[in-house]
Amino acid sequence: MSKSKSQEAIEREHRYGAHNYDPIPVVIERGEGVFVWDVQGKKYYDFLSAYSALNQGHCHPKIMKAFMEQAQKLTLTSRAFYNDCLGEFEEFITKFFGYDKVLPMNTGVEGVETALKLCRKWAYQKKGILADKAKIIVCGGNFHGRTITVVGFSCDADAKNDFGPYTQGFISIPYNNIDALEKAIEDANVAGFLVEPIQGEAGVIVPDEGYIAKAYKLCKAKNVLFIADEIQTGLGRTGKMLCCDHENVHPHILILGKALSGGTIPVSAVLADDEIMLCIKPGEHGSTYGGNPLAAKVSIAALEVLRDEHLPENAERLGKILLNELKSIKHDMIQLVRGKGLFCAMVIKAPPPPKGGSSRVTSLSAESPSFGGGGEASPSGGRGAIDVCLALKENGLLAKPTHKDIIRFAPPLIITEEQLMECIGIIKRTIASF
């Protein structure tokens, strides 16, 4: 039997690519709006949005127009020279979010690293902390990227193990625990508090109402920088332009990425006022591609789409429907549903061990089985988050587990109520089939 185009593509990746991802076995060829099509032509709802990089949907016409027009004129100068696009972008984004300055980078983790460096510079130049003594508070369960520094203060064993030794100067406290923050911040060498307003990779962990505002107030009182990682939660995903906006918090340092380019090229940005940003001088930090003209034009268009099409408002309205409908599903495999805006998670109870007591291992290779609407369990008798995602795929909706027992639901923010209800129907039928 000849191999399908999907099998060939998956096997080629497996043979020639590093094995640092374990994707759902679907090979996507095309995307438009809230939909993607695989190489066989099957149509799916995208309910992951490339981890919220596609808030504006796949190939948004306005963003693609800006991309194509600029790509044919000038794509890169490096920062050795000025270009006619960067200043326009810098003025637009700083006024858009209310900051004095922006430092543009590429990937999200570059934005995080930039914020950490900014915080340390500020600590020594402005706060008066002695050289090499500055500390930054982080939270347990965090996910800020995968550089050596960032994984060093992660508690995710898969991300951290065997990558040491790690960068010093970080204090980890429990997330959503104001008492722990209040105690840690008493250390006079603390310069900053790095936090996700909602923890995404951890499984859409939504803190108690008021947590972010209380944390910001503590930081301000102790002359500590409140650093918000809004790479995944920002740009409309949770029902406000920034997740911090829910509690009227204006971070001292704001980190953006993902949807800042509408899913076209890697773009990230760090925003702060002059007192912080001007601590970094020429030669002390930079990036060849950071602030390139293509990124500048695309990012302006991406932000305009979010604003002009009222996508945060759409996320807030439809997010309430999604959360309520997911919570209404009664099934003994569902342990918990939580979320904010169009950023929800379903926690699946651990599947019972297979007969014989051996542990269950699921592989997502080209040979992995797929499960349709007939309610088949995995070969070992379990019914975990991966089984649900594979069944959802067969039924026309793409989602991905995180931490083995959690499914994130995060569609593009351009989704309509009619489309959302169709997706909710798919989810309900799929769960009921188990």
C-alpha positions as CSV (number, residue, x, y, z in Angstrom):
1,M,0.0,0.0,0.0
2,S,1.4,3.4,-0.9
3,K,1.9,5.9,1.8
4,S,-0.4,8.9,2.2
5,K,1.0,12.4,1.8
6,S,0.5,12.9,5.5
7,Q,2.6,9.8,6.3
8,E,5.3,10.8,4.0
9,A,5.5,14.3,5.5
10,I,5.5,13.0,9.1
11,E,8.2,10.4,8.4
12,R,10.4,12.9,6.6
13,E,10.2,15.3,9.7
14,H,10.9,12.3,12.0
15,R,14.0,11.2,9.9
16,Y,15.6,14.6,9.3
17,G,14.4,16.8,12.1
18,A,15.3,16.9,15.8
19,H,12.8,15.1,18.0
20,N,12.0,18.0,20.2
21,Y,8.3,18.1,19.5
22,D,5.6,15.4,19.5
23,P,2.8,16.9,17.2
24,I,-0.7,15.8,16.7
25,P,-0.5,13.6,13.5
26,V,-2.0,16.1,11.1
27,V,-0.1,17.7,8.2
28,I,-1.5,21.2,7.5
29,E,-1.1,22.6,4.1
30,R,-3.3,25.8,4.1
31,G,-5.0,28.2,6.5
32,E,-7.6,30.9,6.2
33,G,-9.4,32.6,9.1
34,V,-10.4,30.1,11.7
35,F,-9.8,27.1,9.4
36,V,-6.9,24.9,8.2
37,W,-6.8,22.2,5.6
38,D,-4.5,19.1,5.6
39,V,-2.6,17.7,2.6
40,Q,-5.6,15.4,1.9
41,G,-7.9,18.4,1.7
42,K,-9.7,17.8,5.0
43,K,-10.9,21.0,6.7
44,Y,-10.5,21.7,10.5
45,Y,-11.3,24.4,13.0
46,D,-8.0,25.6,14.5
47,F,-8.6,25.7,18.3
48,L,-5.0,26.3,19.3
49,S,-4.1,29.4,17.2
50,A,-0.4,28.5,17.2
51,Y,-0.4,29.1,21.0
52,S,-2.2,32.4,20.5
53,A,0.1,33.7,17.7
54,L,-2.9,33.6,15.3
55,N,-5.3,35.8,17.3
56,Q,-6.2,37.6,14.0
57,G,-6.7,34.2,12.2
58,H,-4.7,32.6,9.5
59,C,-3.5,34.9,6.7
60,H,-5.6,37.9,7.6
61,P,-6.0,40.0,4.4
62,K,-4.8,43.3,5.9
63,I,-1.8,41.8,7.6
64,M,-0.8,39.9,4.5
65,K,-1.2,43.0,2.4
66,A,1.2,44.9,4.7
67,F,3.5,41.9,4.5
68,M,3.6,41.6,0.8
69,E,3.9,45.3,0.1
70,Q,6.9,45.7,2.4
71,A,8.5,42.3,1.4
72,Q,8.9,43.6,-2.1
73,K,10.6,46.8,-1.0
74,L,12.9,46.2,2.0
75,T,13.0,43.3,4.5
76,L,16.2,43.9,6.5
77,T,18.8,46.6,7.2
78,S,20.1,45.4,10.6
79,R,20.2,48.2,13.2
80,A,23.5,49.4,11.8
81,F,21.4,51.8,9.7
82,Y,18.1,53.5,10.1
83,N,15.1,52.4,8.0
84,D,11.9,54.3,7.2
85,C,9.6,51.8,9.0
86,L,11.0,51.3,12.5
87,G,10.3,54.8,13.9
88,E,6.8,54.6,12.6
89,F,6.3,51.3,14.4
90,E,7.9,52.5,17.6
91,E,5.7,55.6,17.7
92,F,2.6,53.5,17.0
93,I,3.2,50.8,19.6
94,T,4.3,53.1,22.4
95,K,1.3,55.3,22.0
96,F,-0.9,52.2,21.6
97,F,0.1,50.9,25.0
98,G,1.1,54.1,26.8
99,Y,4.9,53.8,27.2
100,D,7.9,56.0,26.4
101,K,10.0,53.5,24.6
102,V,10.0,50.1,23.0
103,L,12.8,47.6,22.3
104,P,11.9,45.3,19.4
105,M,13.1,41.7,19.3
106,N,12.0,38.6,17.5
107,T,10.9,35.6,19.6
108,G,9.0,35.6,22.8
109,V,11.9,34.3,24.9
110,E,14.1,37.1,23.5
111,G,11.6,39.5,24.8
112,V,11.8,37.8,28.2
113,E,15.6,37.9,28.2
114,T,15.5,41.5,27.2
115,A,13.2,42.3,30.1
116,L,15.4,40.5,32.6
117,K,18.5,42.4,31.3
118,L,16.6,45.7,31.5
119,C,15.5,44.9,35.1
120,R,19.1,44.1,36.2
121,K,20.5,47.3,34.5
122,W,17.9,49.4,36.3
123,A,18.6,47.6,39.6
124,Y,22.3,48.7,39.5
125,Q,21.9,52.1,37.9
126,K,18.7,53.3,39.5
127,K,17.8,51.3,42.6
128,G,21.4,51.1,43.8
129,I,21.7,47.4,44.3
130,L,25.3,46.2,44.6
131,A,26.9,44.6,41.5
132,D,25.8,41.0,40.8
133,K,23.4,41.0,43.8
134,A,20.1,41.7,42.0
135,K,17.3,39.1,42.3
136,I,14.2,38.6,40.3
137,I,11.1,36.8,41.7
138,V,9.4,34.3,39.4
139,C,6.5,31.9,40.0
140,G,6.2,28.2,40.2
141,G,4.6,26.7,37.1
142,N,5.9,29.5,34.9
143,F,6.6,29.2,31.2
144,H,8.7,32.0,29.8
145,G,10.6,30.2,27.1
146,R,13.4,27.8,26.6
147,T,16.8,29.6,26.9
148,I,19.2,28.4,29.5
149,T,18.4,31.3,31.8
150,V,14.7,30.8,31.6
151,V,14.6,27.1,32.0
152,G,16.9,27.5,35.0
153,F,14.0,29.0,37.0
154,S,11.4,26.6,35.6
155,C,9.9,23.7,37.6
156,D,9.0,21.7,34.5
157,A,11.4,18.7,34.5
158,D,11.1,18.2,30.7
159,A,12.2,21.7,30.0
160,K,14.9,21.8,32.7
161,N,16.6,18.5,33.3
162,D,20.2,18.1,32.0
163,F,20.6,21.7,30.8
164,G,22.4,23.0,33.9
165,P,24.3,24.8,35.3
166,Y,21.8,27.6,35.4
167,T,21.9,31.3,35.8
168,Q,21.7,32.6,39.3
169,G,19.7,35.4,40.8
170,F,16.1,34.1,40.7
171,I,13.7,33.4,43.6
172,S,10.8,31.1,42.9
173,I,7.5,31.5,44.8
174,P,4.1,29.8,44.4
175,Y,1.9,31.4,41.8
176,N,-1.3,33.2,43.0
177,N,0.1,33.6,46.5
178,I,0.3,37.2,47.7
179,D,1.7,36.2,51.1
180,A,4.6,34.5,49.5
181,L,5.3,37.5,47.3
182,E,5.0,39.9,50.2
183,K,7.6,37.8,52.1
184,A,10.1,37.5,49.2
185,I,9.9,41.1,48.2
186,E,11.2,42.1,51.6
187,D,14.7,41.2,50.4
188,A,16.3,44.6,49.5
189,N,18.1,43.0,46.6
190,V,14.9,42.1,44.8
191,A,14.7,44.2,41.6
192,G,11.7,42.7,39.7
193,F,8.8,40.3,39.7
194,L,8.2,38.4,36.5
195,V,4.7,37.0,36.1
196,E,2.2,35.7,33.6
197,P,-1.2,37.3,34.3
198,I,-2.6,33.8,33.4
199,Q,-0.3,30.9,33.2
200,G,-0.7,29.4,29.7
201,E,1.6,26.5,29.3
202,A,0.8,25.4,32.9
203,G,-2.8,24.8,31.8
204,V,-4.5,28.2,31.7
205,I,-4.1,28.8,35.4
206,V,-6.3,31.8,36.2
207,P,-5.3,33.5,39.5
208,D,-7.7,34.8,42.1
209,E,-9.4,38.1,41.2
210,G,-7.3,40.9,42.5
211,Y,-4.0,39.0,42.6
212,I,-2.4,40.9,39.8
213,A,-3.4,44.3,41.2
214,K,-2.2,43.4,44.7
215,A,1.1,42.1,43.3
216,Y,1.6,45.3,41.4
217,K,0.8,47.4,44.4
218,L,3.4,45.5,46.5
219,C,6.0,46.0,43.8
220,K,5.3,49.7,43.6
221,A,5.6,50.1,47.3
222,K,8.9,48.3,47.5
223,N,10.4,49.9,44.3
224,V,10.4,46.6,42.5
225,L,9.7,46.4,38.8
226,F,6.4,44.6,37.9
227,I,7.3,42.7,34.7
228,A,4.3,41.2,32.8
229,D,4.8,38.4,30.4
230,E,1.8,39.0,28.1
231,I,3.3,37.0,25.2
232,Q,0.4,34.5,25.2
233,T,-2.2,36.3,27.3
234,G,-1.9,39.7,25.6
235,L,-3.3,41.2,22.4
236,G,-7.0,40.4,23.0
237,R,-6.8,36.7,24.0
238,T,-8.4,37.1,27.5
239,G,-11.1,39.7,26.6
240,K,-9.0,42.8,27.1
241,M,-6.1,44.1,24.9
242,L,-3.8,43.1,27.8
243,C,-4.7,40.6,30.5
244,C,-3.4,43.1,33.1
245,D,-6.1,45.5,31.9
246,H,-8.7,43.4,33.7
247,E,-7.3,44.8,37.0
248,N,-6.2,48.2,35.6
249,V,-2.5,47.4,36.0
250,H,0.1,49.1,33.9
251,P,3.2,47.0,34.1
252,H,6.6,48.7,34.6
253,I,7.9,46.4,31.9
254,L,5.6,44.8,29.3
255,I,6.6,41.8,27.1
256,L,4.6,41.1,23.9
257,G,5.1,38.5,21.1
258,K,3.2,35.8,19.2
259,A,0.1,37.7,17.8
260,L,2.2,40.9,17.5
261,S,2.8,39.8,13.9
262,G,-0.5,38.1,13.3
263,G,1.2,34.8,12.7
264,T,3.5,35.8,9.9
265,I,7.0,36.2,11.2
266,P,8.6,36.2,14.7
267,V,8.2,39.6,16.4
268,S,8.4,40.5,20.0
269,A,8.6,43.8,21.9
270,V,9.5,45.0,25.3
271,L,7.9,48.3,26.5
272,A,8.9,50.5,29.4
273,D,9.3,54.2,30.3
274,D,12.5,56.1,29.9
275,E,13.8,55.6,33.5
276,I,14.0,51.9,32.8
277,M,14.6,51.7,29.0
278,L,17.4,54.2,28.8
279,C,19.5,52.2,31.2
280,I,20.6,50.2,28.2
281,K,23.1,52.0,26.0
282,P,24.4,51.3,22.5
283,G,26.3,48.0,22.2
284,E,24.8,46.6,25.4
285,H,21.9,44.7,23.8
286,G,20.5,44.1,20.3
287,S,19.5,41.8,17.5
288,T,20.2,41.7,13.8
289,Y,16.6,41.1,12.9
290,G,15.0,43.0,15.8
291,G,13.1,46.0,14.5
292,N,13.4,44.9,10.8
293,P,11.2,46.9,8.4
294,L,9.1,43.9,7.5
295,A,8.3,43.2,11.2
296,A,7.5,46.9,11.8
297,K,4.9,47.1,9.0
298,V,3.3,43.8,9.8
299,S,3.1,44.6,13.5
300,I,1.3,47.9,12.9
301,A,-1.2,46.1,10.7
302,A,-1.6,43.3,13.3
303,L,-2.4,45.8,16.1
304,E,-4.8,47.8,13.9
305,V,-6.7,44.6,13.2
306,L,-7.1,43.8,16.9
307,R,-8.3,47.4,17.6
308,D,-10.4,48.0,14.5
309,E,-12.2,44.7,14.4
310,H,-12.8,44.8,18.2
311,L,-11.2,41.4,18.7
312,P,-10.7,41.8,22.5
313,E,-14.4,42.5,22.9
314,N,-15.3,39.5,20.7
315,A,-13.0,37.4,22.9
316,E,-14.7,38.6,26.1
317,R,-18.3,38.0,24.7
318,L,-17.7,34.6,23.1
319,G,-15.3,33.6,25.9
320,K,-18.2,33.6,28.4
321,I,-20.2,31.4,26.1
322,L,-17.3,29.0,25.5
323,L,-16.5,28.7,29.2
324,N,-20.2,28.2,30.2
325,E,-20.8,25.6,27.5
326,L,-17.6,23.7,28.4
327,K,-18.6,23.7,32.1
328,S,-22.1,22.4,31.2
329,I,-20.6,19.1,29.8
330,K,-21.3,16.4,32.3
331,H,-18.9,13.5,31.9
332,D,-16.9,11.6,34.5
333,M,-13.6,12.1,32.5
334,I,-13.8,15.9,33.0
335,Q,-12.2,17.0,36.2
336,L,-12.3,20.8,35.8
337,V,-12.9,23.6,33.2
338,R,-11.4,27.0,33.6
339,G,-10.4,30.1,31.6
340,K,-10.9,33.7,30.7
341,G,-11.9,35.1,27.3
342,L,-11.1,32.7,24.5
343,F,-8.5,31.0,26.6
344,C,-9.9,27.9,28.2
345,A,-8.7,24.6,29.5
346,M,-10.3,21.3,30.2
347,V,-8.6,19.0,32.7
348,I,-9.1,15.4,31.9
349,K,-9.0,12.8,34.8
350,A,-6.1,10.4,34.6
351,P,-7.1,7.3,32.7
352,P,-7.3,4.1,34.6
353,P,-4.2,1.9,34.3
354,P,-4.5,-0.9,31.6
355,K,-5.0,-4.4,32.7
356,G,-1.8,-5.9,33.9
357,G,-0.7,-2.7,35.6
358,S,1.8,-1.5,33.0
359,S,2.1,2.2,32.5
360,R,0.5,3.7,29.4
361,V,2.6,5.5,26.8
362,T,1.1,7.3,23.9
363,S,3.2,8.0,20.8
364,L,2.3,10.6,18.2
365,S,4.3,9.1,15.4
366,A,3.1,8.5,11.9
367,E,1.8,5.1,13.0
368,S,-0.2,6.5,15.9
369,P,-3.9,5.5,15.8
370,S,-6.5,8.1,15.4
371,F,-9.9,8.0,17.2
372,G,-13.1,9.1,15.7
373,G,-16.6,9.6,17.1
374,G,-17.2,6.0,17.9
375,G,-15.8,6.2,21.4
376,E,-12.9,3.9,21.0
377,A,-10.4,4.0,23.8
378,S,-6.6,4.0,23.3
379,P,-5.0,0.6,22.7
380,S,-4.1,0.3,26.3
381,G,-7.6,1.0,27.5
382,G,-7.0,4.6,28.7
383,R,-8.9,7.8,27.8
384,G,-6.5,10.7,28.4
385,A,-6.2,14.2,27.0
386,I,-4.3,12.9,24.0
387,D,-7.2,10.5,23.1
388,V,-9.7,13.3,23.3
389,C,-7.5,15.5,21.0
390,L,-7.1,12.7,18.5
391,A,-10.9,12.2,18.5
392,L,-11.4,15.9,18.1
393,K,-9.1,15.9,15.1
394,E,-11.1,13.1,13.4
395,N,-14.2,15.2,14.1
396,G,-12.7,18.4,12.5
397,L,-11.2,20.4,15.4
398,L,-7.5,20.7,16.3
399,A,-6.4,21.1,19.9
400,K,-3.3,20.0,21.8
401,P,-2.7,18.6,25.3
402,T,-0.4,20.3,27.7
403,H,1.0,18.4,30.7
404,K,-0.6,15.2,29.5
405,D,-4.0,15.8,31.2
406,I,-5.0,19.3,30.1
407,I,-6.5,20.4,26.7
408,R,-6.3,24.1,25.8
409,F,-9.0,25.7,23.7
410,A,-7.9,28.9,22.1
411,P,-9.5,29.7,18.7
412,P,-8.6,32.7,16.7
413,L,-10.3,35.8,18.1
414,I,-12.1,36.4,14.7
415,I,-14.3,33.4,15.3
416,T,-18.1,34.1,15.0
417,E,-20.7,32.9,17.5
418,E,-22.1,30.6,14.9
419,Q,-18.7,29.0,14.3
420,L,-18.1,28.8,18.0
421,M,-21.3,27.0,18.6
422,E,-20.4,24.5,15.9
423,C,-17.1,23.9,17.6
424,I,-18.8,23.5,21.0
425,G,-21.0,20.9,19.4
426,I,-17.9,19.0,18.1
427,I,-16.4,19.1,21.6
428,K,-19.6,17.9,23.2
429,R,-20.1,15.0,20.8
430,T,-16.5,14.0,21.0
431,I,-16.6,13.9,24.8
432,A,-19.9,12.0,24.8
433,S,-18.4,9.4,22.5
434,F,-16.0,8.2,25.2
